[in-house]
Structure formats: C-alpha cells, structure tokens
Amino acid sequence: VTQPDVEEALFKWVRHMEEKQKHISGQMLIAKHEKFENVLEVPKDERLTSAG
C-alpha cells in the first residue's frame, strides 16, 4: 500500500469484516483499496497500478 491513510482505512475495514465473520476475497480487497484511494483523493500517479 502506498498511502498510510489508505492502509489504515483498509485495515479497519478488514477488522470490521472479521468481526462480522464475513469472508474477504482478494477481489474485494482490491475493490475496497481502489475505493479508499478515490475517497481519500490519492493522486493518480501515486495509486497502485496492479493487483499483484
């Protein structure tokens, strides 16, 4: 993760999902990461560009 704010938001989301005993797929993580980048207005040139 390139941005601390995105990393923290993603971590909190994962913890929330675990508390609800929900399954988290890789695709879900990628989609949520992209959403947090958008919400937190991470510049396009600083965003992750691949899924791996």
N, CA, C and O atoms as CSV, one atom per row, in Angstrom:
chain,resi,resn,atom,element,x,y,z
A,1,VAL,N,N,0.860,-1.173,0.000
A,1,VAL,CA,C,0.000,0.000,0.000
A,1,VAL,C,C,0.894,1.220,0.000
A,1,VAL,O,O,1.869,1.289,0.749
A,2,THR,N,N,0.564,2.172,-0.833
A,2,THR,CA,C,1.434,3.327,-0.997
A,2,THR,C,C,1.092,4.492,-0.085
A,2,THR,O,O,1.937,5.358,0.141
A,3,GLN,N,N,-0.111,4.537,0.440
A,3,GLN,CA,C,-0.554,5.659,1.257
A,3,GLN,C,C,-0.959,5.189,2.656
A,3,GLN,O,O,-1.782,4.282,2.781
A,4,PRO,N,N,-0.392,5.792,3.717
A,4,PRO,CA,C,-0.746,5.376,5.078
A,4,PRO,C,C,-2.244,5.494,5.375
A,4,PRO,O,O,-2.799,4.637,6.063
A,5,ASP,N,N,-2.903,6.533,4.873
A,5,ASP,CA,C,-4.337,6.700,5.132
A,5,ASP,C,C,-5.146,5.579,4.490
A,5,ASP,O,O,-6.109,5.083,5.075
A,6,VAL,N,N,-4.748,5.185,3.285
A,6,VAL,CA,C,-5.435,4.090,2.596
A,6,VAL,C,C,-5.185,2.789,3.354
A,6,VAL,O,O,-6.103,1.993,3.551
A,7,GLU,N,N,-3.950,2.581,3.773
A,7,GLU,CA,C,-3.605,1.369,4.519
A,7,GLU,C,C,-4.417,1.276,5.809
A,7,GLU,O,O,-4.944,0.212,6.135
A,8,GLU,N,N,-4.521,2.378,6.538
A,8,GLU,CA,C,-5.278,2.378,7.792
A,8,GLU,C,C,-6.763,2.109,7.544
A,8,GLU,O,O,-7.382,1.332,8.270
A,9,ALA,N,N,-7.330,2.744,6.529
A,9,ALA,CA,C,-8.745,2.532,6.214
A,9,ALA,C,C,-8.998,1.081,5.823
A,9,ALA,O,O,-9.989,0.483,6.244
A,10,LEU,N,N,-8.108,0.522,5.023
A,10,LEU,CA,C,-8.252,-0.870,4.597
A,10,LEU,C,C,-8.131,-1.814,5.797
A,10,LEU,O,O,-8.887,-2.780,5.907
A,11,PHE,N,N,-7.195,-1.540,6.679
A,11,PHE,CA,C,-7.021,-2.354,7.882
A,11,PHE,C,C,-8.287,-2.335,8.739
A,11,PHE,O,O,-8.742,-3.378,9.210
A,12,LYS,N,N,-8.850,-1.142,8.938
A,12,LYS,CA,C,-10.069,-1.026,9.746
A,12,LYS,C,C,-11.231,-1.759,9.093
A,12,LYS,O,O,-12.035,-2.391,9.779
A,13,TRP,N,N,-11.320,-1.678,7.778
A,13,TRP,CA,C,-12.391,-2.378,7.062
A,13,TRP,C,C,-12.242,-3.892,7.224
A,13,TRP,O,O,-13.226,-4.591,7.466
A,14,VAL,N,N,-11.024,-4.393,7.090
A,14,VAL,CA,C,-10.778,-5.832,7.255
A,14,VAL,C,C,-11.148,-6.263,8.672
A,14,VAL,O,O,-11.806,-7.287,8.854
A,15,ARG,N,N,-10.735,-5.498,9.669
A,15,ARG,CA,C,-11.090,-5.829,11.060
A,15,ARG,C,C,-12.601,-5.858,11.241
A,15,ARG,O,O,-13.127,-6.758,11.896
A,16,HIS,N,N,-13.300,-4.894,10.674
A,16,HIS,CA,C,-14.759,-4.831,10.754
A,16,HIS,C,C,-15.384,-6.075,10.124
A,16,HIS,O,O,-16.299,-6.673,10.691
A,17,MET,N,N,-14.890,-6.455,8.961
A,17,MET,CA,C,-15.419,-7.634,8.273
A,17,MET,C,C,-15.141,-8.903,9.079
A,17,MET,O,O,-15.992,-9.789,9.152
A,18,GLU,N,N,-13.959,-8.995,9.680
A,18,GLU,CA,C,-13.629,-10.157,10.509
A,18,GLU,C,C,-14.540,-10.240,11.731
A,18,GLU,O,O,-14.974,-11.326,12.114
A,19,GLU,N,N,-14.826,-9.100,12.335
A,19,GLU,CA,C,-15.720,-9.081,13.495
A,19,GLU,C,C,-17.114,-9.580,13.124
A,19,GLU,O,O,-17.799,-10.196,13.940
A,20,LYS,N,N,-17.524,-9.310,11.893
A,20,LYS,CA,C,-18.827,-9.764,11.410
A,20,LYS,C,C,-18.753,-11.185,10.856
A,20,LYS,O,O,-19.749,-11.733,10.383
A,21,GLN,N,N,-17.543,-11.777,10.923
A,21,GLN,CA,C,-17.282,-13.125,10.410
A,21,GLN,C,C,-17.651,-13.240,8.932
A,21,GLN,O,O,-18.259,-14.221,8.503
A,22,LYS,N,N,-17.272,-12.224,8.166
A,22,LYS,CA,C,-17.524,-12.201,6.726
A,22,LYS,C,C,-16.265,-12.625,5.979
A,22,LYS,O,O,-15.148,-12.302,6.382
A,23,HIS,N,N,-16.464,-13.350,4.891
A,23,HIS,CA,C,-15.362,-13.775,4.026
A,23,HIS,C,C,-14.872,-12.571,3.224
A,23,HIS,O,O,-15.674,-11.767,2.748
A,24,ILE,N,N,-13.553,-12.451,3.078
A,24,ILE,CA,C,-12.959,-11.371,2.295
A,24,ILE,C,C,-12.130,-12.001,1.188
A,24,ILE,O,O,-11.176,-12.730,1.458
A,25,SER,N,N,-12.491,-11.721,-0.052
A,25,SER,CA,C,-11.729,-12.249,-1.184
A,25,SER,C,C,-10.681,-11.226,-1.625
A,25,SER,O,O,-10.730,-10.058,-1.239
A,26,GLY,N,N,-9.748,-11.683,-2.429
A,26,GLY,CA,C,-8.743,-10.789,-2.989
A,26,GLY,C,C,-9.368,-9.695,-3.828
A,26,GLY,O,O,-8.929,-8.545,-3.790
A,27,GLN,N,N,-10.394,-10.052,-4.588
A,27,GLN,CA,C,-11.085,-9.058,-5.413
A,27,GLN,C,C,-11.756,-7.998,-4.553
A,27,GLN,O,O,-11.769,-6.820,-4.909
A,28,MET,N,N,-12.312,-8.416,-3.424
A,28,MET,CA,C,-12.938,-7.456,-2.512
A,28,MET,C,C,-11.897,-6.482,-1.962
A,28,MET,O,O,-12.156,-5.282,-1.868
A,29,LEU,N,N,-10.720,-6.996,-1.598
A,29,LEU,CA,C,-9.654,-6.134,-1.084
A,29,LEU,C,C,-9.212,-5.114,-2.125
A,29,LEU,O,O,-9.023,-3.938,-1.815
A,30,ILE,N,N,-9.052,-5.571,-3.356
A,30,ILE,CA,C,-8.629,-4.675,-4.430
A,30,ILE,C,C,-9.675,-3.590,-4.663
A,30,ILE,O,O,-9.338,-2.412,-4.784
A,31,ALA,N,N,-10.944,-3.988,-4.726
A,31,ALA,CA,C,-12.024,-3.027,-4.958
A,31,ALA,C,C,-12.102,-2.010,-3.821
A,31,ALA,O,O,-12.271,-0.816,-4.066
A,32,LYS,N,N,-11.980,-2.474,-2.596
A,32,LYS,CA,C,-12.060,-1.565,-1.447
A,32,LYS,C,C,-10.850,-0.640,-1.428
A,32,LYS,O,O,-10.976,0.539,-1.096
A,33,HIS,N,N,-9.687,-1.163,-1.781
A,33,HIS,CA,C,-8.478,-0.338,-1.849
A,33,HIS,C,C,-8.669,0.787,-2.858
A,33,HIS,O,O,-8.344,1.941,-2.577
A,34,GLU,N,N,-9.198,0.451,-4.035
A,34,GLU,CA,C,-9.445,1.465,-5.061
A,34,GLU,C,C,-10.457,2.498,-4.574
A,34,GLU,O,O,-10.306,3.692,-4.836
A,35,LYS,N,N,-11.482,2.043,-3.870
A,35,LYS,CA,C,-12.487,2.967,-3.342
A,35,LYS,C,C,-11.848,3.938,-2.354
A,35,LYS,O,O,-12.100,5.141,-2.416
A,36,PHE,N,N,-11.018,3.421,-1.439
A,36,PHE,CA,C,-10.368,4.286,-0.463
A,36,PHE,C,C,-9.417,5.273,-1.142
A,36,PHE,O,O,-9.309,6.420,-0.708
A,37,GLU,N,N,-8.728,4.844,-2.198
A,37,GLU,CA,C,-7.871,5.774,-2.937
A,37,GLU,C,C,-8.701,6.919,-3.507
A,37,GLU,O,O,-8.276,8.074,-3.476
A,38,ASN,N,N,-9.878,6.600,-4.026
A,38,ASN,CA,C,-10.751,7.639,-4.580
A,38,ASN,C,C,-11.278,8.560,-3.490
A,38,ASN,O,O,-11.212,9.783,-3.616
A,39,VAL,N,N,-11.796,7.973,-2.424
A,39,VAL,CA,C,-12.381,8.756,-1.332
A,39,VAL,C,C,-11.331,9.661,-0.685
A,39,VAL,O,O,-11.617,10.808,-0.342
A,40,LEU,N,N,-10.126,9.138,-0.523
A,40,LEU,CA,C,-9.055,9.892,0.121
A,40,LEU,C,C,-8.269,10.751,-0.870
A,40,LEU,O,O,-7.273,11.379,-0.509
A,41,GLU,N,N,-8.724,10.771,-2.114
A,41,GLU,CA,C,-8.151,11.616,-3.170
A,41,GLU,C,C,-6.645,11.429,-3.340
A,41,GLU,O,O,-5.888,12.398,-3.406
A,42,VAL,N,N,-6.227,10.173,-3.408
A,42,VAL,CA,C,-4.823,9.865,-3.674
A,42,VAL,C,C,-4.541,10.237,-5.132
A,42,VAL,O,O,-5.289,9.828,-6.020
A,43,PRO,N,N,-3.481,11.002,-5.395
A,43,PRO,CA,C,-3.164,11.362,-6.779
A,43,PRO,C,C,-2.985,10.121,-7.653
A,43,PRO,O,O,-2.447,9.108,-7.207
A,44,LYS,N,N,-3.441,10.213,-8.901
A,44,LYS,CA,C,-3.402,9.066,-9.825
A,44,LYS,C,C,-2.001,8.474,-9.943
A,44,LYS,O,O,-1.854,7.254,-10.022
A,45,ASP,N,N,-0.970,9.318,-9.956
A,45,ASP,CA,C,0.396,8.817,-10.132
A,45,ASP,C,C,0.948,8.130,-8.876
A,45,ASP,O,O,2.034,7.552,-8.921
A,46,GLU,N,N,0.218,8.187,-7.761
A,46,GLU,CA,C,0.654,7.534,-6.530
A,46,GLU,C,C,-0.175,6.295,-6.203
A,46,GLU,O,O,0.056,5.653,-5.179
A,47,ARG,N,N,-1.129,5.955,-7.051
A,47,ARG,CA,C,-2.004,4.814,-6.797
A,47,ARG,C,C,-1.350,3.519,-7.241
A,47,ARG,O,O,-0.486,3.511,-8.118
A,48,LEU,N,N,-1.776,2.421,-6.620
A,48,LEU,CA,C,-1.307,1.111,-7.054
A,48,LEU,C,C,-1.859,0.845,-8.440
A,48,LEU,O,O,-3.002,1.190,-8.740
A,49,THR,N,N,-1.043,0.229,-9.285
A,49,THR,CA,C,-1.461,0.025,-10.670
A,49,THR,C,C,-1.679,-1.430,-11.033
A,49,THR,O,O,-2.121,-1.726,-12.144
A,50,SER,N,N,-1.376,-2.350,-10.121
A,50,SER,CA,C,-1.587,-3.760,-10.443
A,50,SER,C,C,-2.218,-4.476,-9.263
A,50,SER,O,O,-2.198,-3.982,-8.136
A,51,ALA,N,N,-2.775,-5.642,-9.537
A,51,ALA,CA,C,-3.423,-6.430,-8.494
A,51,ALA,C,C,-2.439,-7.345,-7.779
A,51,ALA,O,O,-2.834,-8.075,-6.870
A,52,GLY,N,N,-1.192,-7.325,-8.159
A,52,GLY,CA,C,-0.266,-8.267,-7.569
A,52,GLY,C,C,0.996,-7.723,-7.164
A,52,GLY,O,O,1.847,-8.451,-6.652
